[in-house]
């Protein structure tokens, strides 16, 4: 499956963005999907994950209550709504798919990755 992340951009602190992760090649509804981010000079970190059906989600503590993962399997797309953005949320955001249906926080348990979309939050 090929993943294409989009929706990033420049936003002021306190603002919102909605990221999309669109799949092609295979049905995204067969995969759990995770979101990760990597800030300049830092390691990639887990952000959120959503189950195949969308009924279960899990979030990193740093973004809990501000970000929401959702999915529309009919559109082969997973979303990440980013609210109350902070400058420290600035990073390249990646989506990844896991065909073991695992809600994992570990990047090495995801099998397919998108190219990333840049989110920049100004203070």
N, C-alpha and C positions, 0 to 999 in steps of 0.2 A: 504494500500500500504506500502511496506517495502522499505526503502531508504538506499543506501550504498554509503557513500562519500569516495572518494579516491583521490590520487594524491598529497597529502601533502609530505613535506620533508624538508631538510635543504638546504638553498640557501643563497648566499651572497647578500648583499644589492645591489640593482640595477638589480637583476636577475628576472627571471620569473618562474612561475609554472602554470599548468592548472589543476584545480580540476574538478572532475567528480562526479555526483550524479546519480547513476543508480537505477531505480525502478524495483521492482518485485511485483507480486501479482495483480497489476492493471495497467492500461495504464496511464503513467505519463502525457500524453497529455490531460487528464481531470483535471489537477491541475495547478494552479499558483504555482511557486516555489520561495522560498526565500533562501538567504544565510545569515547566521549570524556567528559571531565569538565571542570567549571568551578567553581573555588573562588571564594569571595567576593573581589571586587576583582581577580580575575585573568582572563586570557584562557582561552578554551576550549582544552584540550589533548588530544592523542591518547592513548589508553590501550591499545587492542588492536583487532585486526581478525581476522576468520575467513573462510575461503573458503566458496564455495557448498556444497561437500561436507563441509566441516569438517576436511579433511585438512591444511590449511595455516593457520597462525596467525602473527601477528607482534605483538610487544609493545613498548611504550615501555620504555626502560631503567630508568626509575624504579620500575616495578612488576614487572619480569621476575623470575620465580621465585616471586612471591607471588600473582599473579592468573592465572586460566586461563579462556580462552574456549572454549565448546563450543556445540553446536547439536543440536536434534532437529527435523529438517525435517518429520517426521511430525506433530509437535505445533505446527509453525509457530513455533517459539520458539528464541531464542538466549540463552545464559546467560553470565554472567561471575561466576566464583567468586573472591571476595576473601578472601585469608588473610593472617595476620600484619599486620593493619591498623595503620596509624600515624596520628597526628593530622593529618599533612600529606596524608592521603588524603581528608580531609573535602572534599566537593564535591557538586554535582549531577551525576549520571552520566546520560549520554544514549546511546541507541543510534541508529544510522543505517544506512540500506541503500543499496547501490550496485548499480545494474543493469548496470554495465559489467563486473562480476565482478573489479574491481580491488581488491587488498589495499592500500588507500591509507591513509596517515597524515594526509592533508589533508582537513579538514572540507568544503571546497568541492567535493570530488569525490564527495560523498555526496548522494543525491537526495531521500531521505525521512528525516525525523527524528521520534523520539518526544519526549514532553514532559519527560522527565527524572525521576529519582528521587533523593532526597537521602540521602546517606550522611554521617553525623556520627560521628567517632571521638574519643572522649574520652581524655585522658591519665591 
